[in-house]
Amino acid sequence: MTGSDKNFYKPLILLLLFAFLIFSGWSAWQASSRGSEVTDRDYYSKGLKYNSTIVEKRAAEVLGWTLSSEINDQTLRFSLNDKDNQAVSGARGIIYLFPPKNPKGLQYHLSESSPGTYTFPVPQEYQGTLRARLTFERNGAKLNRQLQLNL
């Protein structure tokens, strides 16, 4: 092996080391300044309690819950029924709205206006198309739905 062959590897190693340091610095800057691109607040907790989330989903399926929704004059109304078409009362309803200016979402609680009927007055500042996620939970059973609202 000649001396010129040995000199070729030194700059290559230095170049690889320099590239590694540049990309490590860029990665650290991205992580510290931009934050997470995940828009679902519960994303990480779902991963950590995967088994309990699956149990909740199966419990809602076994109960046979069905959900119907309607909107009248900026008021959302949801009817939650079981497999026998009986109203499911006493559930905790939460709606997460994802307006364009706040992609992390805003959480609102639904109120039960009559047994199995849950309402939410949408604030007037929300117009046009809006993404939403709806969650109902009662006695360990949980029902989740994704919605696209046209206001």
PyMOL commands that set and color helices and strands:
alter all, ss='L'
color gray80, all
select helices_A, chain A and resi 3-33+43-48+50-63
alter helices_A, ss='H'
color red, helices_A
select strands_A, chain A and resi 66-72+75-81+92-98+106-109+111-114+117-121+129-138+141-150
alter strands_A, ss='S'
color yellow, strands_A
deselect
rebuild
show_as cartoon
